[in-house]
Amino acid sequence: MEDYGNFVRIAVEAIPENTAIARATAYVRARQAIQRQLDRGAFDEKTRQAIIGRLEDAILDFEAALLVNSGQ
């Protein structure tokens, strides 16, 4: 299974300024990259949705961690 949490972290680390808008843009790019991979592969719809769901979960987890860490 792919480590989508690491994928999201790397995408955010690549942005010059860690703002909500910049992160949102990074997430769009991450979604597009995963979508391109899915489009090139022979995945059934259930697998495609599961992969997209794991990426979305990783994005939510990353944002939640930012909120928790910002309160420290």
N, CA, C and O atoms as CSV, one atom per row, in Angstrom:
chain,resi,resn,atom,element,x,y,z
A,1,MET,N,N,0.843,-1.172,0.000
A,1,MET,CA,C,0.000,0.000,0.000
A,1,MET,C,C,0.894,1.244,0.000
A,1,MET,O,O,1.906,1.300,0.698
A,2,GLU,N,N,0.504,2.214,-0.781
A,2,GLU,CA,C,1.236,3.471,-0.861
A,2,GLU,C,C,1.168,4.220,0.460
A,2,GLU,O,O,0.187,4.124,1.197
A,3,ASP,N,N,2.227,4.965,0.744
A,3,ASP,CA,C,2.251,5.821,1.927
A,3,ASP,C,C,1.795,7.213,1.497
A,3,ASP,O,O,2.620,8.068,1.176
A,4,TYR,N,N,0.496,7.435,1.490
A,4,TYR,CA,C,-0.035,8.711,1.038
A,4,TYR,C,C,0.256,9.831,2.020
A,4,TYR,O,O,0.330,10.995,1.625
A,5,GLY,N,N,0.423,9.499,3.288
A,5,GLY,CA,C,0.815,10.510,4.265
A,5,GLY,C,C,2.162,11.110,3.918
A,5,GLY,O,O,2.343,12.325,3.995
A,6,ASN,N,N,3.097,10.275,3.540
A,6,ASN,CA,C,4.414,10.752,3.133
A,6,ASN,C,C,4.318,11.541,1.825
A,6,ASN,O,O,5.005,12.547,1.652
A,7,PHE,N,N,3.479,11.092,0.924
A,7,PHE,CA,C,3.265,11.773,-0.353
A,7,PHE,C,C,2.752,13.198,-0.112
A,7,PHE,O,O,3.213,14.148,-0.745
A,8,VAL,N,N,1.794,13.333,0.809
A,8,VAL,CA,C,1.233,14.650,1.145
A,8,VAL,C,C,2.297,15.510,1.815
A,8,VAL,O,O,2.445,16.685,1.482
A,9,ARG,N,N,3.033,14.934,2.750
A,9,ARG,CA,C,4.079,15.687,3.456
A,9,ARG,C,C,5.106,16.238,2.474
A,9,ARG,O,O,5.500,17.399,2.579
A,10,ILE,N,N,5.535,15.430,1.536
A,10,ILE,CA,C,6.510,15.868,0.539
A,10,ILE,C,C,5.926,16.979,-0.338
A,10,ILE,O,O,6.615,17.945,-0.668
A,11,ALA,N,N,4.655,16.834,-0.712
A,11,ALA,CA,C,4.008,17.863,-1.534
A,11,ALA,C,C,3.966,19.196,-0.800
A,11,ALA,O,O,4.200,20.244,-1.403
A,12,VAL,N,N,3.673,19.165,0.491
A,12,VAL,CA,C,3.600,20.405,1.269
A,12,VAL,C,C,5.004,20.971,1.503
A,12,VAL,O,O,5.193,22.187,1.460
A,13,GLU,N,N,5.975,20.112,1.746
A,13,GLU,CA,C,7.340,20.595,1.951
A,13,GLU,C,C,7.898,21.286,0.709
A,13,GLU,O,O,8.817,22.099,0.811
A,14,ALA,N,N,7.353,20.969,-0.453
A,14,ALA,CA,C,7.844,21.553,-1.699
A,14,ALA,C,C,7.330,22.976,-1.937
A,14,ALA,O,O,7.842,23.679,-2.807
A,15,ILE,N,N,6.330,23.399,-1.177
A,15,ILE,CA,C,5.810,24.748,-1.386
A,15,ILE,C,C,6.681,25.759,-0.646
A,15,ILE,O,O,7.177,25.474,0.444
A,16,PRO,N,N,6.868,26.941,-1.238
A,16,PRO,CA,C,7.766,27.925,-0.634
A,16,PRO,C,C,7.247,28.505,0.683
A,16,PRO,O,O,8.037,28.816,1.575
A,17,GLU,N,N,5.931,28.651,0.810
A,17,GLU,CA,C,5.360,29.224,2.028
A,17,GLU,C,C,4.186,28.362,2.466
A,17,GLU,O,O,3.254,28.132,1.695
A,18,ASN,N,N,4.232,27.890,3.694
A,18,ASN,CA,C,3.217,26.976,4.191
A,18,ASN,C,C,1.999,27.755,4.689
A,18,ASN,O,O,1.839,28.001,5.885
A,19,THR,N,N,1.145,28.133,3.735
A,19,THR,CA,C,-0.115,28.791,4.059
A,19,THR,C,C,-1.258,27.862,3.654
A,19,THR,O,O,-1.055,26.900,2.913
A,20,ALA,N,N,-2.448,28.155,4.144
A,20,ALA,CA,C,-3.608,27.325,3.809
A,20,ALA,C,C,-3.846,27.279,2.302
A,20,ALA,O,O,-4.154,26.222,1.752
A,21,ILE,N,N,-3.705,28.404,1.646
A,21,ILE,CA,C,-3.930,28.457,0.189
A,21,ILE,C,C,-2.845,27.667,-0.541
A,21,ILE,O,O,-3.137,26.931,-1.484
A,22,ALA,N,N,-1.615,27.819,-0.112
A,22,ALA,CA,C,-0.520,27.080,-0.757
A,22,ALA,C,C,-0.691,25.571,-0.539
A,22,ALA,O,O,-0.449,24.776,-1.447
A,23,ARG,N,N,-1.110,25.183,0.676
A,23,ARG,CA,C,-1.340,23.755,0.928
A,23,ARG,C,C,-2.487,23.238,0.070
A,23,ARG,O,O,-2.406,22.134,-0.469
A,24,ALA,N,N,-3.553,24.022,-0.064
A,24,ALA,CA,C,-4.683,23.609,-0.902
A,24,ALA,C,C,-4.231,23.375,-2.341
A,24,ALA,O,O,-4.666,22.426,-2.994
A,25,THR,N,N,-3.358,24.248,-2.820
A,25,THR,CA,C,-2.808,24.081,-4.173
A,25,THR,C,C,-1.959,22.820,-4.251
A,25,THR,O,O,-2.026,22.086,-5.236
A,26,ALA,N,N,-1.164,22.565,-3.221
A,26,ALA,CA,C,-0.350,21.346,-3.188
A,26,ALA,C,C,-1.235,20.104,-3.181
A,26,ALA,O,O,-0.901,19.103,-3.817
A,27,TYR,N,N,-2.358,20.159,-2.470
A,27,TYR,CA,C,-3.269,19.013,-2.434
A,27,TYR,C,C,-3.913,18.777,-3.800
A,27,TYR,O,O,-4.104,17.632,-4.209
A,28,VAL,N,N,-4.242,19.852,-4.496
A,28,VAL,CA,C,-4.797,19.708,-5.852
A,28,VAL,C,C,-3.773,19.016,-6.744
A,28,VAL,O,O,-4.115,18.111,-7.506
A,29,ARG,N,N,-2.533,19.439,-6.649
A,29,ARG,CA,C,-1.478,18.824,-7.463
A,29,ARG,C,C,-1.288,17.352,-7.094
A,29,ARG,O,O,-1.087,16.509,-7.968
A,30,ALA,N,N,-1.351,17.054,-5.811
A,30,ALA,CA,C,-1.219,15.659,-5.369
A,30,ALA,C,C,-2.369,14.815,-5.922
A,30,ALA,O,O,-2.164,13.698,-6.397
A,31,ARG,N,N,-3.576,15.366,-5.853
A,31,ARG,CA,C,-4.732,14.648,-6.414
A,31,ARG,C,C,-4.560,14.415,-7.914
A,31,ARG,O,O,-4.856,13.332,-8.421
A,32,GLN,N,N,-4.081,15.436,-8.616
A,32,GLN,CA,C,-3.887,15.305,-10.063
A,32,GLN,C,C,-2.825,14.253,-10.382
A,32,GLN,O,O,-2.976,13.486,-11.333
A,33,ALA,N,N,-1.752,14.214,-9.589
A,33,ALA,CA,C,-0.692,13.230,-9.814
A,33,ALA,C,C,-1.224,11.811,-9.610
A,33,ALA,O,O,-0.937,10.918,-10.406
A,34,ILE,N,N,-1.989,11.610,-8.556
A,34,ILE,CA,C,-2.576,10.292,-8.302
A,34,ILE,C,C,-3.563,9.939,-9.407
A,34,ILE,O,O,-3.600,8.797,-9.866
A,35,GLN,N,N,-4.359,10.906,-9.833
A,35,GLN,CA,C,-5.329,10.653,-10.898
A,35,GLN,C,C,-4.629,10.239,-12.189
A,35,GLN,O,O,-5.097,9.345,-12.894
A,36,ARG,N,N,-3.502,10.893,-12.497
A,36,ARG,CA,C,-2.744,10.503,-13.701
A,36,ARG,C,C,-2.256,9.064,-13.590
A,36,ARG,O,O,-2.311,8.310,-14.561
A,37,GLN,N,N,-1.781,8.685,-12.411
A,37,GLN,CA,C,-1.331,7.304,-12.215
A,37,GLN,C,C,-2.498,6.334,-12.379
A,37,GLN,O,O,-2.355,5.282,-13.002
A,38,LEU,N,N,-3.636,6.687,-11.825
A,38,LEU,CA,C,-4.805,5.822,-11.950
A,38,LEU,C,C,-5.255,5.703,-13.401
A,38,LEU,O,O,-5.661,4.629,-13.845
A,39,ASP,N,N,-5.183,6.804,-14.135
A,39,ASP,CA,C,-5.599,6.787,-15.540
A,39,ASP,C,C,-4.685,5.909,-16.400
A,39,ASP,O,O,-5.120,5.357,-17.410
A,40,ARG,N,N,-3.433,5.784,-16.000
A,40,ARG,CA,C,-2.490,4.953,-16.760
A,40,ARG,C,C,-2.582,3.476,-16.395
A,40,ARG,O,O,-2.135,2.615,-17.153
A,41,GLY,N,N,-3.155,3.189,-15.244
A,41,GLY,CA,C,-3.227,1.809,-14.775
A,41,GLY,C,C,-4.536,1.146,-15.134
A,41,GLY,O,O,-5.473,1.782,-15.616
A,42,ALA,N,N,-4.574,-0.144,-14.886
A,42,ALA,CA,C,-5.783,-0.924,-15.145
A,42,ALA,C,C,-6.459,-1.209,-13.807
A,42,ALA,O,O,-6.432,-2.336,-13.313
A,43,PHE,N,N,-7.065,-0.175,-13.230
A,43,PHE,CA,C,-7.709,-0.294,-11.931
A,43,PHE,C,C,-9.215,-0.332,-12.102
A,43,PHE,O,O,-9.780,0.417,-12.899
A,44,ASP,N,N,-9.861,-1.211,-11.348
A,44,ASP,CA,C,-11.325,-1.180,-11.364
A,44,ASP,C,C,-11.796,-0.008,-10.515
A,44,ASP,O,O,-11.013,0.588,-9.775
A,45,GLU,N,N,-13.069,0.314,-10.626
A,45,GLU,CA,C,-13.604,1.506,-9.963
A,45,GLU,C,C,-13.479,1.419,-8.445
A,45,GLU,O,O,-13.204,2.423,-7.788
A,46,LYS,N,N,-13.676,0.242,-7.890
A,46,LYS,CA,C,-13.572,0.069,-6.439
A,46,LYS,C,C,-12.153,0.384,-5.963
A,46,LYS,O,O,-11.974,1.053,-4.946
A,47,THR,N,N,-11.157,-0.090,-6.687
A,47,THR,CA,C,-9.759,0.167,-6.337
A,47,THR,C,C,-9.429,1.642,-6.497
A,47,THR,O,O,-8.758,2.227,-5.647
A,48,ARG,N,N,-9.895,2.241,-7.573
A,48,ARG,CA,C,-9.662,3.673,-7.803
A,48,ARG,C,C,-10.217,4.497,-6.650
A,48,ARG,O,O,-9.541,5.387,-6.134
A,49,GLN,N,N,-11.437,4.203,-6.250
A,49,GLN,CA,C,-12.068,4.950,-5.162
A,49,GLN,C,C,-11.343,4.721,-3.835
A,49,GLN,O,O,-11.234,5.637,-3.019
A,50,ALA,N,N,-10.853,3.516,-3.622
A,50,ALA,CA,C,-10.115,3.231,-2.387
A,50,ALA,C,C,-8.811,4.029,-2.341
A,50,ALA,O,O,-8.443,4.560,-1.293
A,51,ILE,N,N,-8.127,4.110,-3.456
A,51,ILE,CA,C,-6.872,4.868,-3.527
A,51,ILE,C,C,-7.138,6.349,-3.297
A,51,ILE,O,O,-6.442,6.999,-2.516
A,52,ILE,N,N,-8.140,6.873,-3.975
A,52,ILE,CA,C,-8.493,8.289,-3.805
A,52,ILE,C,C,-8.907,8.553,-2.349
A,52,ILE,O,O,-8.565,9.591,-1.784
A,53,GLY,N,N,-9.627,7.632,-1.761
A,53,GLY,CA,C,-10.038,7.773,-0.370
A,53,GLY,C,C,-8.850,7.801,0.579
A,53,GLY,O,O,-8.837,8.579,1.533
A,54,ARG,N,N,-7.851,6.958,0.324
A,54,ARG,CA,C,-6.652,6.960,1.171
A,54,ARG,C,C,-5.893,8.272,1.044
A,54,ARG,O,O,-5.368,8.785,2.033
A,55,LEU,N,N,-5.830,8.819,-0.164
A,55,LEU,CA,C,-5.177,10.115,-0.341
A,55,LEU,C,C,-5.943,11.207,0.415
A,55,LEU,O,O,-5.337,12.025,1.107
A,56,GLU,N,N,-7.258,11.218,0.284
A,56,GLU,CA,C,-8.067,12.218,0.988
A,56,GLU,C,C,-7.903,12.081,2.501
A,56,GLU,O,O,-7.821,13.085,3.209
A,57,ASP,N,N,-7.854,10.844,3.001
A,57,ASP,CA,C,-7.624,10.624,4.434
A,57,ASP,C,C,-6.266,11.166,4.858
A,57,ASP,O,O,-6.138,11.756,5.931
A,58,ALA,N,N,-5.257,10.970,4.026
A,58,ALA,CA,C,-3.913,11.459,4.343
A,58,ALA,C,C,-3.893,12.993,4.399
A,58,ALA,O,O,-3.229,13.581,5.252
A,59,ILE,N,N,-4.617,13.624,3.494
A,59,ILE,CA,C,-4.704,15.088,3.493
A,59,ILE,C,C,-5.383,15.566,4.779
A,59,ILE,O,O,-4.902,16.493,5.432
A,60,LEU,N,N,-6.487,14.939,5.135
A,60,LEU,CA,C,-7.191,15.317,6.369
A,60,LEU,C,C,-6.317,15.088,7.601
A,60,LEU,O,O,-6.298,15.918,8.511
A,61,ASP,N,N,-5.600,13.976,7.636
A,61,ASP,CA,C,-4.704,13.690,8.761
A,61,ASP,C,C,-3.602,14.740,8.857
A,61,ASP,O,O,-3.249,15.178,9.952
A,62,PHE,N,N,-3.062,15.139,7.714
A,62,PHE,CA,C,-1.998,16.140,7.703
A,62,PHE,C,C,-2.516,17.470,8.237
A,62,PHE,O,O,-1.863,18.109,9.061
A,63,GLU,N,N,-3.685,17.883,7.769
A,63,GLU,CA,C,-4.275,19.141,8.237
A,63,GLU,C,C,-4.601,19.071,9.728
A,63,GLU,O,O,-4.394,20.047,10.449
A,64,ALA,N,N,-5.100,17.947,10.192
A,64,ALA,CA,C,-5.400,17.783,11.615
A,64,ALA,C,C,-4.122,17.886,12.444
A,64,ALA,O,O,-4.116,18.512,13.504
A,65,ALA,N,N,-3.055,17.281,11.970
A,65,ALA,CA,C,-1.774,17.353,12.686
A,65,ALA,C,C,-1.277,18.791,12.749
A,65,ALA,O,O,-0.724,19.209,13.766
A,66,LEU,N,N,-1.466,19.546,11.684
A,66,LEU,CA,C,-1.074,20.955,11.697
A,66,LEU,C,C,-1.858,21.725,12.762
A,66,LEU,O,O,-1.292,22.550,13.480
A,67,LEU,N,N,-3.143,21.456,12.861
A,67,LEU,CA,C,-3.974,22.137,13.852
A,67,LEU,C,C,-3.533,21.777,15.273
A,67,LEU,O,O,-3.444,22.647,16.139
A,68,VAL,N,N,-3.265,20.513,15.502
A,68,VAL,CA,C,-2.830,20.083,16.833
A,68,VAL,C,C,-1.491,20.702,17.177
A,68,VAL,O,O,-1.300,21.193,18.290
A,69,ASN,N,N,-0.558,20.685,16.228
A,69,ASN,CA,C,0.767,21.212,16.491
A,69,ASN,C,C,0.770,22.729,16.615
A,69,ASN,O,O,1.631,23.281,17.300
A,70,SER,N,N,-0.156,23.408,15.981
A,70,SER,CA,C,-0.198,24.866,16.075
A,70,SER,C,C,-0.692,25.312,17.446
A,70,SER,O,O,-0.472,26.458,17.837
A,71,GLY,N,N,-1.349,24.430,18.173
A,71,GLY,CA,C,-1.842,24.748,19.498
A,71,GLY,C,C,-0.821,24.544,20.600
A,71,GLY,O,O,-1.101,24.825,21.766
A,72,GLN,N,N,0.350,24.061,20.248
A,72,GLN,CA,C,1.383,23.789,21.264
A,72,GLN,C,C,2.227,24.981,21.523
A,72,GLN,O,O,3.140,24.924,22.347
